[in-house]
Amino acid sequence: MFTIAALTFLLASAVVAFPTSNRTGVLNAPRKIGRRCTGEIQSLADVAAAEECTTIVIGGFTVPAGETFALAPPDGASVSLAGAITFAFKEWAGPLMTITGNDITFNGGGHELLGQGDQYWASDFSRGSGGVTKPDPMLVLDIGGSFTNLKIVNSPERAIAIEGSSLTVSGITVDNFVLHAIAGKRILTGELGANTDGFDVAANDVTIESSTVANQDDCLAINRGTNIVFSGNTCSGGHGISVGSISGDTTVSNVQITGNTVTSSVNGLRIKTDATASGSTVSNVVYSNNKLSGITAFGVLIDQSYPSTLGTPGTGVVINTVTFSGTNTIAVGSSAKRVEVNCGSTSSCDGTWNWAGLTVTGGAAGAVKNAPVSGGSF
């Protein structure tokens, strides 16, 4: 016969799973309630036991080659990193690490996740996903809550894929700059490591702020989602800040790109939609108070012909309302185009395109095709 004390202990200790109804992540694990304990992880063998606790401390260790560090804390858990995590080298599909859960507070303590991308890229620098098989992405965040204070070094391909909604990401450094160094003379010819995106977003209600990305592809790529904020970040060496590419049956809406700095990048601000896509919309994208310099190809590029650049545009994706407010300044190189807009029709690019807050200098003027752009200096 159970006593009240015994029954209370059992209820407090239970791990209860039930379906999640308000999240859109791909992994989308069931919700669970953990015990009030501290779980320590020093190897993958410790993960299952630690996941029963509402406080989890991850020490520094090496994840064996070909294995994913998959962490699914209970609801409301606090997770901290106490040392560097190294992912041993192996040619395989990945991902290297996944975190799944609801209302998670993750603090990296300034420590590093070491992807060893230099080993993958050493003989395969400019081929991206078409070369040797590389784990991708390095880190999948299918969580709600907060994720802060972490450094990712040398991701083999994409650094962070965000697939969980209601998440704030801040104080993150993505350092893939060493990939330039291992290329040797190839950096002089402009060959860059493809697919080393900093943040890929496919989720709702996501804020990414006060973070730094040094890489060779998109600093930010928004592939799907509503209510997305990218604020106060620094990007360098890559392809700038992107919405897309947008494929079929996809919605992106209410995007705020504000107060960011982009330097030494191929593109500045870009919206790219697949030429053959249909049933998709991109609406209410607002750029405010961003500063960009050293842009080598396009200051602003809005193109409905992806994967071709300025090819024959499609009309199956509607881009509705693109705004430049406040003060957005972009300085492009002598061989770059200041602005290019390549829309398939006036119905596939509609709404209000008030660009009064945009100033682009340098380079050459581009063309605005089938878009209701007004205002701005470019």
Secondary structure, 3 states (H helix, E strand, C coil): CCCHHHHHHHHHHCCCCECCCCCCCCCCCCECCCEEEEEEECCHHHHHHHCCEEEEEECCEEECCCCCEEECCCCCCEEEECCCEEECCCCCCCCCEEEEEEEEEEECCCCEEECCHHHHHCCCCCCHHHCCCCCCCCEEEEEEEEEEEEEEECCCCCCEEECCCCEEEEEEEEECCHHHHHCHHHHHHCCCCCCCCCEEEECCCEEEECCEEECCCCCEEEEEEEEEEEECCEEECCCCEEEEEECCCCEEEEEEEECCEEECCCEEEEEEEECCCCCEEEEEEEEECCEEEEECCEEEEEEEEECCCCCCCCCCEEEEEEEEECCEEEEECCCCEEEEEECCCCCCEECCEECCCEEEECCECCCEECCCEECCEC
